[in-house]
Amino acid sequence: MENSDLHITYVDLSFADLVQERSGENVRRCYYCQKCTVGCPTAYIMDYKPAQVLKLIQLGQKDTLLRSTAIWLCVGCETCGTRCPNEIRLAPVMDTLKYMALEEGYPAPESAVYALHRSFLDSIKLWGRVHEATMLAEYTLRSRGAILSDLGMGMQLILKGKISFLPERIKRLEEVKALYKRAGS
C-alpha cells in the first residue's frame, strides 16, 4: 500500500460536546434506531444519512462531517425530531455543523444550496421576513444562474399576486437586525 492510498481520519473527542453545546441537542442520546433516516425526505441524496451523522458526531469525526453534503442538504423540516424516540432534533444539529464548516473554512460542497441559504437569511435581515422576488434575484446572482430561465414563471407569480413585487419591511425591524448582530452576521 502506498502512502497516497492511506487515509487517516482524526478523532476529535471534544466534537460531540461542542455540537451538543452549540445546537442545544443531546446528540449522545442516539442509539441508532434510524427512525430519523427513514422519515427524512432528503436522506436519499445525502452522503451520510441523518442517523449516520449522529453516529459520526459521537465518534468525533469532525472533518468527515464538515466536508459532507448531508449538512447542506438537510431542509430543516423537523421530521427527524418528530420521529426520534429520544427527541433529538437534527435540524439544529445540521445548522450547527453548517456554521462550524463555514467558520473553519470548509468549502460548501453544495454551492447552490449555500447560495439559497445565504440569500434567504439576507432577505430576512433586510426586510424582517422573506421577500421572494429580491431573495430569488440575489440567489440567481450568487449561484450564477441564468436569470432569464425563471423570469417567465416569476412574472406569472407576480401577476397572480402570489409574489409581491415590492417588498414591505416589518414593524420592529431593528429587533431582527439586533438578532443578526448578536449572532455575528
For each residue, the residues with C-beta under 8 A, 3 or more apart:
1: 5 6
2: 5 6
3: 6
4:
5: 1 2
6: 1 2 3
7:
8:
9: 61 63 64
10: 62 63
11: 59 60 61
12: 15 60 61 62 63
13: 16 60
14: 17 18 60
15: 12 18 19 57 60 61 62
16: 13 19 20 27 28 57 58 60
17: 14 20 21
18: 14 15 21 22 100
19: 15 16 22 23 25 27 57 93 96 97 100
20: 16 17 23 24 25 26 27 28
21: 17 18 24
22: 18 19 96 99 100
23: 19 20 27 92 93 95 96
24: 20 21 92
25: 19 20 88 89 90 92 93
26: 20 29 86 88
27: 16 19 20 23 30 54 57 58 88 93
28: 16 20 58
29: 26 86 87 88
30: 27 51 54 55 58 84 86 88
31: 86
32: 51 54 55
33: 51 85
34: 37 38 49 51
35: 38 39 80 83 84 85
36: 39 40 50 51 54 79 80 81 83 84 88 90
37: 34 40 43 49 50 51 52 80
38: 34 35 43 83
39: 35 36 79 80 82 83
40: 36 37 43 46 49 50 79 80
41: 75 77 79
42: 45 46 73 74 75
43: 37 38 40 46 49 50
44:
45: 42 69 73
46: 40 42 43 49 50 68 69 70 73 74
47: 68 69 70
48: 52 53 56 64 65 68 70
49: 34 37 40 43 46 52 53 70
50: 36 37 40 43 46 53 54 70 74 80 90
51: 30 32 33 34 36 37 54 55
52: 37 48 49 55 56 70
53: 48 49 50 56 57 65 68 70 71 90 93 94 97
54: 27 30 32 36 50 51 57 58 88 90 93
55: 30 32 51 52 58 59
56: 48 52 53 59 61 64 65
57: 15 16 19 27 53 54 60 61 65 93
58: 16 27 28 30 54 55
59: 11 55 56
60: 11 12 13 14 15 16 57
61: 9 11 12 15 56 57 64 65
62: 10 12 15 65 66 100
63: 9 10 12 66 67
64: 9 48 56 61 67 68
65: 48 53 56 57 61 62 68 70 71 97
66: 62 63 71 97 100 101 104 106
67: 63 64 101 106 109
68: 46 47 48 53 64 65 71 72 109
69: 45 46 47 72 73 109 110
70: 46 47 48 49 50 52 53 65 73 74 94
71: 53 65 66 68 74 94 97 98 101
72: 68 69 98 108 109 110 113 114 117
73: 42 45 46 69 70 110 113
74: 42 46 50 70 71 90 91 94
75: 41 42
76: 91 94 95
77: 41 91
78: 81 82 89 91
79: 36 39 40 41 82 83
80: 35 36 37 39 40 50 83 84 88 89 90 91
81: 36 78 84 87 88 89 90 91
82: 39 78 79
83: 35 36 38 39 79 80
84: 30 35 36 80 81 87 88 89 90
85: 33 35
86: 26 29 30 31
87: 29 81 84
88: 25 26 27 29 30 36 54 80 81 84 93
89: 25 78 80 81 84 92 93
90: 25 36 50 53 54 74 80 81 84 93 94
91: 74 76 77 78 80 81 94 95
92: 23 24 25 89 95 96
93: 19 23 25 27 53 54 57 88 89 90 96 97
94: 53 70 71 74 76 90 91 97 98
95: 23 76 91 92 98 99
96: 19 22 23 92 93 99 100
97: 19 53 65 66 71 93 94 100 101
98: 71 72 94 95 101 102 117
99: 22 95 96 102 103
100: 18 19 22 62 66 96 97 103 104
101: 66 67 71 97 98 104 106 108
102: 98 99 105 106 108
103: 99 100
104: 66 100 101
105: 102
106: 66 67 101 102
107: 111
108: 72 101 102 111 113 114
109: 67 68 69 72
110: 69 72 73 113 114
111: 107 108 114 115 143
112: 115 116 143
113: 72 73 108 110 116 117
114: 72 108 110 111 117 118
115: 111 112 118 119 139 142 143
116: 112 113 119 120 139 143
117: 72 98 113 114 120 121
118: 114 115 121 122 142
119: 115 116 122 123 135 136 138 139 142
120: 116 117 123 124 130 135
121: 117 118 124 125 185
122: 118 119 125 126 135 138
123: 119 120 126 127 129 130 131 134 135 138
124: 120 121 127 128 129 130 176
125: 121 122 176 177 180 185
126: 122 123 131 134 167
127: 123 124 130 131 134 167 168 169 170 173
128: 124 169 170 172 173 176
129: 123 124 170
130: 120 123 124 127 135
131: 123 126 127 134 135 164 167 168
132: 135 136 157 163 164
133: 136 137 154 158 163 164 165 167
134: 123 126 127 131 137 138 167
135: 119 120 122 123 130 131 132 138 139
136: 119 132 133 139 140 150 154
137: 133 134 140 141 147
138: 119 122 123 134 135 141 142
139: 115 116 119 135 136 142 143 145
140: 136 137 143 145 146 147 150
141: 137 138 144 147
142: 115 118 119 138 139
143: 111 112 115 116 139 140
144: 141
145: 139 140 149 150
146: 140 149
147: 137 140 141 150 151
148: 151
149: 145 146
150: 136 140 145 147 153 154
151: 147 148 154 155
152: 155 156
153: 150 156 157
154: 133 136 150 151 157 158 163
155: 151 152 158 159
156: 152 153 159 160
157: 132 153 154 160 162 163
158: 133 154 155 161 162 163 164 165
159: 155 156
160: 156 157
161: 158
162: 157 158
163: 132 133 154 157 158
164: 131 132 133 158 167 168
165: 133 158
166:
167: 126 127 131 133 134 164
168: 127 131 164
169: 127 128 173
170: 127 128 129 173 176
171:
172: 128 175 176
173: 127 128 169 170 176 177
174: 177 178
175: 172 178 179
176: 124 125 128 170 172 173 179 180
177: 125 173 174 180 181
178: 174 175 181 182
179: 175 176 182 183
180: 125 176 177 183 185
181: 177 178 184 185
182: 178 179
183: 179 180
184: 181
185: 121 125 180 181
